[in-house]
Amino acid sequence: MSEKSITFKMAGDREITISTGKLARLANGSCTVKQGDTIVFSAACSGKAKENADFLPLQVDYREKYSASGIFPGGFIKRENRPSDREILICRMADRPLRPLFPNGYFDEVQVQSTLLSADFVNEPDVLSILSASVALTVSDLPFEGPIGALRVALIDGKFIANPTIEEIKKSSLELIYAGLADKIIMIEGDAKELDEETFRKAFEFANEQVKIQIDAQLELAKLAGKKKSTPKLYTVPAKVKSLVTSFCQGKLDEDCFIPGKEERNNALKLIFTEMLEKARPEFAGQEEETKLEFHLRMAFDAEVQKTIRDAILIKGKRSDGRTVDDLRSLHAETGFLPRPHGTGLFERGETQALVMATLGSPKDAQESDSIVSPERLTKKTFFLHYNFPNYSVGEVGRIAGPGRREIGHGNLAERSLLQVMPDKYPYTVRCVSEIMGSNGSTSMASICGGSLALMDAGVPIKGHVAGISCGLIKEGEKAVLLADIIGAEDHYGDMDFKVAGTKKGITGFQLDLKIPGISIDLIMEGMYKNKTNREKILDVLYNCISSPKTDLSPFAPRIHVMKISTEKIGALIGPGGKIIKGICELTGAQIDVKDDGTVTIFATNKNALETALDEVNGYTAEVEIGKIYRGKVTGIKEFGVFVEFLPNQEGLVHISELADYRVNNAEEICKLGDKMTVKVVGFDVRGKIKLSRKAALAEIK
């Protein structure tokens, strides 16, 4: 097959070329997407459904090759290793808008692999990977109900920009990753510098027009070179089994689906299922359905529970835990929960509980990463949040391992939401760790609330509290009900999980997950305003707990002092071969960083160590001030007076007439070599030598 290409332009004449037919011809579908000299390749393949599969096992992968930038991998082994956090986050962004666009009951394995082939240090490849995944599926024979469009939207000086350059992203007050069908949003993710909801409406409308351009281009490419779509095998529950479940559950779920406690509700539903299974076994003994009876019963039972919960919300406005569709669960906020961490915040919303600990560190504690796509290859993060979701948070046992894709994604959302209120040029590196102690919906949003509390408790001068809350959706046909503060069951059986975080001024972070193929901009805006109302209620709770950052750091927190010295004094502070600065570090245990412009950063483990290090640095770098009193050391005694070193490498002469307020015949009547002496700088002689006076110093002290 010869290569076929379509080139189109988005707003601002941003040109993109999508191509297929040249690479990976054995895949179900493959393509490249090019913007500038940045090129992303994607290939889609499928395999047979696994035994007893009851969900779509879609795997979306993304990898960045160092060769794409013409550089070698860092480290000892010169080969790409496990996926970085960045690659995992991009995988998640591509997965979420694709998943709702496969038929119900389609459980074949589907794998989409995307690779960065060329990076030009100008155009970001992440949104191109979402677009390329859609192109690969669109030209394939797989039953993909797309295509979708995907782009990044920036806001610079009041103007929206489609797929901004890497440098433009840094200047933007908005970073919106948008994916959707024509006039329907499927996925959004990003952060903002406290923007209002109406700005988002305009951003969505702008992005929607760009999506339409991308969709038209993909459909045109599919006509030129796309494969004929195959008829999928859909896996459904046998009618006899479904009928039995419907009949058995009649009237039995109306109470148990609405027990307020998560554990009690789940236990009650398990008893109903066990009773149903025991009744069904004799009826299907020896029949074809017997081999998969329990599996099919579980699928049908789950569908009945889902229908019961959804119908109650749509028809009666009744929720599983007894709340109305607009109610928040009970809220609790607490700080200072632990004695040794530098700051702690405990936040509870119903059964969801997040304990967040903040740690302050030196600039050397910044998180470094090797960037393939940025002109500055080594990037540093001085604020980061890590999220942990242990098994006990849901009362279960399981494998104990490192963070998975979900943990990395939730931590990133909380991190970027809080980053918007961090102070500029803050000298500390700050790490927050969120330990989820209980989970029943929106633990990432609880991590934001707990993180905000922890930062204020640690004395980090953030601009204000950040609160996060999630909004759910139940939609059947034209009827749609939005749910405030969804619990786990409403997330599982519902159609949407729309998370928004922000301050009293505006939105700082957001993420949308859908199980249905898109919703209108008007409906997503209703969700945004519902989240705003509830976010303000949570902010009141946070401010009632701690209204502003503490003015004093924890006694266990390190101390940082930043000062400026004359560039001429840098050599005196460092000393030959670094002798002086190394000596100060050994004496005090502090870390001292000196920049070429004279900026000196002192990092010490406690207040006393900082003060000692500061005195030492000042001693080697301070400028001589006329009229100032110093405490020095006698380094020489002559007939005409004594020499005193009052600053490192700074000596002055105390004339014999300036030793006391009476006549001194011999300087040794006053001092000996090595004695300490308090002196005052009184001026300079004709040769520029420093003139000191003990007499004047003593008179001033009295």
C-alpha positions in Angstrom: 0.0 0.0 0.0 1.3 3.4 -0.9 1.4 6.1 1.7 -1.7 8.4 1.9 -1.6 11.8 3.7 -4.0 14.5 4.7 -2.8 18.0 5.8 -5.0 20.4 7.6 -4.7 23.7 9.5 -6.0 24.6 12.8 -6.4 28.2 14.3 -3.3 30.2 13.9 -2.2 28.3 10.8 -1.0 25.4 13.0 -0.4 22.7 10.3 -0.8 19.0 11.0 -0.3 16.1 8.6 -1.8 12.6 9.2 -0.5 9.7 7.2 -1.0 6.0 6.8 0.2 3.1 4.7 4.0 3.4 5.0 4.8 1.9 8.5 3.6 -1.2 10.3 1.4 -2.6 7.5 0.7 -5.8 9.5 -1.1 -3.9 12.3 -4.9 -3.6 12.2 -4.2 0.1 11.7 -1.2 2.5 11.8 -0.4 6.1 11.2 1.9 9.0 11.8 0.9 12.5 13.0 3.3 15.4 12.2 3.4 19.0 13.5 6.5 20.9 12.7 9.3 18.3 12.9 7.6 16.5 15.8 6.3 13.1 14.6 4.3 10.5 16.6 3.6 7.0 15.3 0.7 4.8 16.5 -0.3 1.3 15.7 -3.6 -0.5 16.8 -3.9 -4.3 17.1 -6.5 -6.6 18.5 -6.7 -10.2 19.9 -9.4 -12.6 21.0 -11.3 -11.9 24.2 -10.0 -13.8 27.3 -12.0 -16.4 29.0 -14.7 -14.8 31.2 -13.8 -11.2 30.2 -16.5 -8.8 31.2 -14.9 -5.5 30.2 -12.9 -4.0 27.3 -9.2 -4.8 27.9 -8.0 -1.7 26.1 -4.3 -0.9 26.6 -2.9 2.4 25.4 0.8 2.8 25.5 3.2 5.7 24.7 6.9 5.8 24.7 9.5 8.6 24.0 12.7 7.5 22.3 15.9 9.5 23.0 16.8 8.9 19.3 13.8 11.1 18.5 15.8 14.1 19.8 19.2 12.9 18.6 20.5 12.3 22.1 21.7 9.4 24.2 19.8 8.1 27.3 21.3 9.2 30.6 22.7 6.7 33.1 24.9 3.7 32.9 22.7 1.6 30.6 22.3 3.4 27.3 18.8 2.2 26.6 15.3 3.4 27.4 14.0 1.7 30.6 10.5 1.5 32.2 8.1 4.3 31.3 8.5 7.6 33.0 5.8 9.4 34.9 5.4 11.7 31.9 4.8 8.8 29.6 2.3 7.2 32.0 0.4 10.4 32.2 0.2 10.7 28.4 -1.0 7.0 28.2 -3.8 7.9 30.6 -4.8 10.9 28.6 -5.0 8.9 25.4 -6.8 6.0 27.0 -9.7 7.9 28.6 -11.3 9.4 25.4 -10.9 6.2 23.4 -12.5 3.8 25.9 -16.1 5.0 25.6 -16.1 4.6 21.8 -16.2 0.9 21.5 -19.5 -1.1 21.4 -21.0 -2.4 24.6 -20.2 -6.1 25.0 -17.0 -5.8 22.9 -14.4 -7.5 25.1 -11.6 -8.3 22.6 -8.2 -7.3 23.6 -7.2 -4.0 21.9 -3.8 -2.5 22.1 -2.7 0.9 20.8 1.1 1.6 20.9 2.4 5.1 20.2 6.0 6.1 19.8 7.7 9.5 19.5 9.8 9.2 16.4 11.0 12.8 16.0 11.1 15.7 18.5 11.8 19.3 17.3 11.9 20.9 20.8 9.1 23.3 19.6 5.9 21.2 19.4 4.7 19.0 22.3 4.0 15.4 21.2 1.5 14.5 24.0 -1.7 15.7 22.3 -0.4 14.4 19.0 -0.3 10.9 20.6 -4.0 11.2 21.4 -4.8 12.2 17.9 -2.5 9.5 16.3 -4.2 6.8 18.4 -7.6 8.0 17.0 -6.2 8.0 13.5 -4.8 4.5 13.8 -8.1 3.1 15.1 -10.1 5.1 12.5 -8.2 3.6 9.5 -8.2 0.1 11.1 -10.8 -2.6 10.8 -11.6 -2.4 14.5 -15.1 -1.3 15.7 -14.0 2.1 16.8 -16.9 4.6 16.9 -14.7 7.6 16.4 -12.8 9.5 15.2 -12.0 12.0 17.9 -10.1 15.2 17.8 -7.5 16.3 20.5 -5.5 19.4 21.1 -4.0 21.6 23.8 -5.4 25.1 24.3 -3.4 27.9 25.8 -4.6 31.4 26.9 -2.0 34.2 26.3 -2.9 37.9 26.6 -6.6 37.0 26.3 -6.2 35.0 23.1 -6.7 31.2 22.7 -4.0 29.3 20.9 -4.4 25.8 19.5 -1.5 23.4 20.1 0.9 26.1 21.5 4.6 25.7 21.3 6.6 24.7 24.3 7.7 28.3 24.9 4.1 29.5 24.5 2.9 27.0 27.1 5.2 28.6 29.7 3.4 32.0 29.2 -0.1 30.7 29.3 -2.6 31.1 32.1 -4.4 28.0 31.0 -3.3 24.5 29.9 -6.3 22.6 28.6 -6.0 19.2 27.1 -9.3 18.7 25.2 -10.6 15.6 23.3 -14.0 15.1 21.8 -16.4 14.4 19.0 -18.1 17.2 17.1 -20.0 19.3 19.6 -19.3 16.8 22.4 -16.6 16.7 25.1 -15.2 13.3 26.0 -12.1 14.2 28.0 -10.5 17.3 29.5 -7.5 17.7 31.8 -5.2 20.4 32.8 -4.6 23.4 35.1 -5.3 27.1 35.2 -4.1 30.2 37.1 -7.4 30.7 39.0 -9.6 31.3 36.0 -13.4 31.7 36.1 -15.9 29.3 34.6 -16.9 31.4 31.7 -13.4 31.5 30.4 -13.6 27.7 30.3 -16.8 27.9 28.3 -15.0 30.0 25.6 -12.0 27.7 25.7 -14.3 24.6 25.1 -16.1 26.3 22.2 -12.7 27.3 20.7 -11.4 23.7 21.1 -14.6 22.2 19.6 -14.1 24.0 16.3 -10.6 22.7 16.1 -11.8 19.1 16.8 -14.2 19.3 13.9 -11.3 20.1 11.6 -9.4 17.1 12.9 -12.3 14.7 12.6 -13.0 15.7 9.0 -9.4 15.1 8.1 -9.4 11.6 9.6 -12.6 10.6 7.8 -11.1 11.8 4.6 -8.0 9.7 5.2 -10.1 6.7 6.1 -11.9 7.0 2.7 -8.5 7.1 0.9 -6.8 4.3 2.8 -8.9 2.9 5.6 -9.8 -0.7 6.1 -13.4 -2.0 6.0 -14.8 -2.2 9.6 -15.2 -5.8 10.8 -18.4 -7.0 12.5 -17.5 -7.4 16.2 -18.5 -10.3 18.4 -20.4 -8.9 21.3 -20.5 -10.9 24.6 -23.9 -10.8 26.3 -25.7 -12.7 29.1 -27.9 -15.5 27.9 -31.6 -14.6 27.9 -32.6 -17.4 30.3 -30.0 -16.3 32.9 -30.9 -12.6 32.5 -34.6 -13.5 33.0 -33.9 -15.5 36.2 -31.8 -12.6 37.7 -34.5 -10.0 36.8 -37.2 -12.2 38.4 -35.2 -13.0 41.5 -34.1 -9.4 42.2 -37.6 -8.0 41.9 -38.2 -6.0 45.1 -35.0 -7.3 46.8 -32.6 -4.5 45.8 -34.9 -1.5 46.6 -33.6 -1.4 50.2 -30.1 -2.9 50.1 -28.9 -0.7 47.3 -29.6 2.3 49.6 -27.8 1.3 52.8 -25.7 4.5 53.7 -22.5 2.6 54.7 -20.3 1.3 51.9 -19.3 -1.9 53.7 -22.8 -2.6 55.0 -24.3 -2.0 51.5 -21.8 -4.3 49.8 -22.2 -7.1 52.3 -26.0 -7.0 51.9 -25.7 -7.2 48.1 -23.3 -10.1 48.4 -25.9 -12.0 50.5 -28.5 -11.5 47.8 -26.1 -12.7 45.1 -25.1 -15.8 47.1 -28.8 -16.7 47.7 -29.5 -16.2 43.9 -26.6 -18.4 42.9 -27.7 -21.3 45.2 -31.2 -21.1 43.7 -29.9 -21.0 40.1 -27.5 -23.9 40.2 -30.2 -26.7 40.2 -32.2 -24.9 37.5 -29.2 -25.0 35.1 -27.7 -28.3 36.1 -26.6 -30.2 33.0 -27.4 -27.3 30.7 -25.0 -25.4 28.4 -25.1 -22.3 30.5 -23.9 -24.2 33.6 -20.2 -23.9 32.9 -20.3 -20.1 32.9 -23.3 -19.7 35.2 -21.7 -17.8 38.1 -19.9 -15.5 35.6 -23.1 -14.7 33.7 -25.1 -14.3 36.9 -22.6 -11.8 38.2 -22.8 -9.8 35.0 -26.6 -9.8 35.1 -26.7 -9.0 38.8 -24.4 -6.1 38.4 -26.6 -4.8 35.6 -29.7 -5.0 37.9 -27.9 -3.2 40.7 -26.8 -0.5 38.2 -30.4 -0.1 36.9 -31.8 0.1 40.4 -29.4 2.8 41.5 -29.7 4.8 38.2 -33.5 4.7 38.1 -33.7 5.9 41.7 -31.6 8.9 40.9 -33.3 9.7 37.6 -36.9 9.2 38.8 -36.9 9.9 42.5 -33.6 11.9 43.0 -32.7 9.2 45.6 -29.0 8.3 46.2 -27.4 5.2 47.7 -26.4 7.0 50.9 -29.6 8.9 51.3 -28.4 12.4 50.1 -30.1 14.6 47.6 -28.4 15.1 44.3 -26.9 18.5 45.6 -25.8 17.4 49.0 -22.2 17.1 50.2 -21.2 14.4 52.6 -20.0 15.4 56.1 -16.6 17.3 56.1 -13.7 17.4 58.6 -10.4 19.2 58.4 -7.5 19.0 60.9 -3.8 20.1 61.0 -0.8 19.3 63.2 -1.9 15.7 63.3 1.6 14.4 63.5 4.5 15.8 65.6 7.6 15.4 63.4 6.5 16.1 59.8 7.0 19.7 58.9 3.2 20.1 58.1 0.2 17.7 58.2 -3.3 17.9 57.0 -6.1 15.4 57.6 -9.2 15.8 55.4 -12.3 13.7 55.5 -15.4 13.8 53.3 -17.8 11.0 54.3 -15.8 7.7 54.3 -13.0 9.2 52.1 -10.0 10.2 54.2 -6.7 11.6 53.1 -3.7 12.3 55.4 -1.2 14.6 53.7 2.4 15.3 55.0 4.5 18.2 53.7 8.3 18.2 53.8 10.6 21.1 53.3 14.0 20.6 51.7 16.9 22.3 50.1 17.2 23.2 46.3 19.3 20.1 46.0 16.2 18.0 46.9 14.4 19.1 43.7 13.1 16.3 41.4 15.3 16.1 38.4 14.2 14.5 35.1 15.8 14.0 31.7 13.5 15.6 29.2 13.5 14.4 25.6 11.3 17.1 24.2 12.5 20.2 26.0 15.4 22.4 24.8 16.6 22.3 28.5 17.3 18.6 28.7 17.5 18.5 32.5 14.4 19.8 34.2 13.8 20.4 37.9 10.6 20.3 40.0 10.8 22.1 43.3 7.2 21.2 44.3 5.7 17.7 43.9 3.0 15.6 45.4 3.0 11.8 45.6 -0.2 9.8 46.1 -0.5 6.4 47.7 -3.6 4.2 47.6 -3.0 1.2 50.0 -5.3 -1.8 50.0 -6.6 -1.1 53.6 -8.2 2.2 52.3 -11.0 0.0 50.8 -10.8 -2.7 53.5 -9.2 -5.3 51.2 -6.0 -7.3 50.8 -3.8 -7.3 47.8 -0.3 -7.2 46.3 1.9 -4.5 47.9 3.9 -2.8 45.2 5.0 0.6 43.9 2.6 3.2 42.5 0.6 2.2 39.5 -0.7 4.4 36.7 -3.8 5.4 38.7 -1.7 6.6 41.6 0.7 8.5 39.3 -2.3 10.1 37.6 -4.1 11.1 40.8 -0.9 12.5 42.3 -0.3 14.6 39.2 -3.8 16.1 39.2 -3.4 17.1 42.9 0.1 18.4 42.3 -0.8 20.7 39.4 -3.9 22.0 41.2 -1.8 23.0 44.3 1.2 24.3 42.2 -0.9 27.3 41.0 -0.9 28.8 44.6 2.7 28.1 45.4 4.8 31.3 46.0 7.1 32.4 43.2 10.9 32.0 43.8 10.3 30.0 47.0 13.7 28.9 48.3 12.5 25.5 49.6 11.8 22.3 47.7 8.5 21.1 48.9 7.2 17.5 48.8 3.7 16.5 49.8 2.7 12.8 50.3 -0.9 11.9 50.4 -1.7 8.6 52.2 -5.3 7.5 51.5 -6.7 6.1 54.7 -10.2 5.6 53.5 -11.7 5.6 50.0 -15.3 6.0 48.9 -15.0 8.4 46.0 -12.7 11.3 44.9 -9.6 10.6 46.8 -7.6 12.8 44.5 -9.8 15.8 45.5 -9.4 14.9 49.1 -5.6 14.9 48.5 -5.8 18.5 47.3 -7.8 19.6 50.4 -5.4 17.7 52.7 -2.4 19.1 50.8 -3.7 22.6 51.1 -4.0 22.2 54.9 -0.5 20.6 55.1 1.2 23.4 53.2 -0.3 26.1 55.5 0.5 24.0 58.5 4.1 23.8 57.3 4.3 27.6 56.9 4.5 27.6 53.1 3.2 31.0 52.1 0.6 29.7 49.5 -1.7 32.3 48.0 -4.8 30.7 49.5 -6.6 27.4 50.2 -7.3 25.0 47.3 -10.3 22.7 47.5 -11.3 19.9 45.1 -14.7 18.2 44.5 -16.1 15.8 41.9 -19.4 15.9 40.1 -21.1 12.8 38.6 -23.8 12.2 36.0 -26.6 9.8 35.3 -27.9 10.2 31.7 -30.6 8.3 29.9 -31.7 9.7 26.5 -32.3 13.4 26.9 -32.7 13.2 30.7 -29.6 14.0 32.7 -29.0 14.4 36.5 -25.8 15.8 37.9 -24.6 14.5 41.3 -22.6 16.5 43.8 -19.7 14.7 45.6 -20.1 11.2 44.1 -19.3 8.0 46.1 -17.6 4.9 44.7 -20.9 3.2 43.6 -22.0 6.4 41.7 -18.7 6.5 40.0 -18.9 2.8 39.1 -22.5 2.8 37.9 -22.6 6.4 36.7 -21.5 8.1 33.5 -19.1 10.7 34.6 -16.4 11.7 37.1 -15.7 15.4 36.7 -13.1 16.7 39.1 -12.5 20.5 39.6 -10.1 22.1 42.1 -9.8 25.8 42.8 -9.5 28.7 45.2 -12.0 31.5 46.1 -10.7 33.3 43.0 -11.0 30.6 40.4 -10.1 27.1 39.0 -6.6 25.7 39.3 -7.0 22.1 38.1 -9.5 19.8 36.4 -10.1 16.4 34.9 -13.0 14.8 33.2 -13.6 11.0 32.8 -16.7 9.7 30.8 -18.2 6.3 30.3 -20.5 7.5 27.5 -19.4 8.9 24.1 -19.4 12.6 24.9 -21.6 15.3 26.5 -22.5 18.8 25.4 -20.6 21.9 26.4 -23.7 23.2 28.2 -23.9 20.1 30.3 -20.3 20.2 31.3 -20.7 23.9 32.3 -23.6 22.9 34.6 -21.2 20.5 36.2 -18.6 23.2 36.6 -21.0 25.5 38.3 -22.2 22.7 40.6 -18.6 22.0 41.5 -18.0 25.7 42.2 -20.9 25.9 44.7 -19.6 22.9 46.6 -16.0 23.9 46.3 -16.9 27.1 48.2 -18.5 25.1 51.0 -15.3 23.0 51.3 -13.1 26.1 51.3 -15.1 27.5 54.3 -14.2 24.3 56.2 -10.5 24.6 55.3 -10.3 28.3 56.3 -12.1 27.6 59.6 -9.4 25.0 60.3 -6.4 27.2 59.4 -7.0 30.6 57.9 -3.4 31.5 56.8 0.0 29.9 56.6 1.8 29.6 59.9 4.4 32.4 60.4 6.9 30.0 62.1 8.3 26.8 60.6 8.2 23.6 62.5 11.2 23.3 64.9 12.1 20.2 62.9 12.0 21.9 59.6 15.2 23.0 57.9 16.0 26.7 57.5 17.0 28.6 54.3 18.5 32.0 54.1 19.2 33.8 50.7 21.5 36.8 50.7 23.5 38.8 48.2 27.2 39.5 48.4 29.6 41.5 46.3 30.9 39.5 43.4 34.4 40.6 44.6 33.8 38.7 47.8 33.0 35.4 46.2 36.6 34.3 46.2 37.1 35.2 49.8 34.1 33.1 50.8 35.1 30.1 48.7 38.8 30.3 49.6 41.7 28.5 47.8 40.4 25.2 46.6 37.1 25.7 48.4 38.8 25.6 51.7 36.8 28.3 53.4 33.3 27.3 52.3 34.0 23.6 53.0 35.2 24.6 56.5 32.0 26.5 57.2 29.9 23.5 56.0 31.9 21.1 58.2 31.6 23.4 61.2 27.8 24.0 60.9 26.5 21.1 58.9 24.9 23.6 56.5 24.8 23.5 52.7 26.0 26.7 51.0 25.4 27.4 47.4 27.2 30.4 45.7 26.1 31.7 42.3 28.2 33.8 40.0 26.0 36.9 40.5 26.7 36.8 44.3 23.5 35.1 45.4 24.3 32.9 48.5 21.8 30.3 49.6 22.4 28.8 53.1 20.5 25.6 53.9 20.7 24.4 57.5 18.9 21.6 59.4 17.8 23.9 62.3 17.7 27.6 63.4 21.0 27.5 65.4 23.0 26.0 62.6 21.6 28.6 60.2 22.6 31.5 62.5 26.1 30.1 63.0 26.6 29.6 59.2 25.2 33.1 58.5 27.7 34.6 61.0 30.6 32.8 59.3 29.5 33.8 55.8 29.0 37.4 56.9 32.5 37.3 58.5 34.1 36.5 55.1 31.9 38.7 52.9 30.9 41.7 55.0 32.0 45.1 53.8 33.9 47.3 56.2 31.6 50.0 57.6 32.9 53.2 59.2 31.3 53.7 62.6 30.5 50.0 63.1 31.7 48.1 66.1 33.4 44.6 65.6 34.8 41.9 67.8 38.2 41.0 66.6 41.4 39.2 67.4 44.8 40.8 68.2 47.3 39.6 65.5 50.2 41.9 66.1 51.7 44.2 68.8 54.0 47.1 68.0 55.4 50.1 69.9 52.9 52.4 68.1 49.8 50.2 68.6 48.2 46.8 67.8 46.8 45.1 64.7 43.4 43.5 65.0 41.7 41.1 62.5 38.1 42.2 62.9 36.8 40.4 59.7 38.4 37.4 58.0 41.4 38.7 56.0 40.6 42.3 57.2 43.0 43.9 59.6 43.2 47.4 61.0 45.5 49.3 63.3 44.5 50.5 66.8 47.0 53.3 67.5 48.4 53.3 71.0 46.5 56.5 71.7 43.2 54.7 70.8 43.6 51.8 73.2 42.1 53.5 76.2 40.7 56.8 77.5 43.9 57.3 79.4 47.6 57.4 78.5 49.0 53.9 77.6 52.8 53.6 77.6 53.0 50.0 76.4 50.3 48.2 74.3 51.0 45.0 76.3 49.4 46.7 79.3 46.1 46.3 77.5 46.4 43.1 75.5 48.4 40.1 74.5 48.8 38.4 71.1 45.6 36.3 70.3 43.4 38.2 72.7 39.9 39.2 71.7 39.3 43.0 71.4 36.2 45.1 70.7 37.0 47.9 68.2 35.2 50.6 66.2 36.1 51.5 62.6 36.9 55.2 62.7 38.2 55.7 59.2 41.1 55.2 56.8 44.6 56.7 56.8 46.2 58.4 53.8 47.3 55.1 52.4 43.8 53.6 52.6 44.6 51.5 55.7 41.8 50.9 58.2 41.9 52.9 61.4 40.4 51.2 64.5 39.7 52.5 68.0 39.2 50.5 71.2 38.6 53.7 73.2 35.7 54.8 70.9 34.1 51.3 71.0 34.2 51.1 74.8 32.8 54.7 75.1 29.9 53.7 72.8 29.1 50.5 74.6 28.9 52.3 77.9 
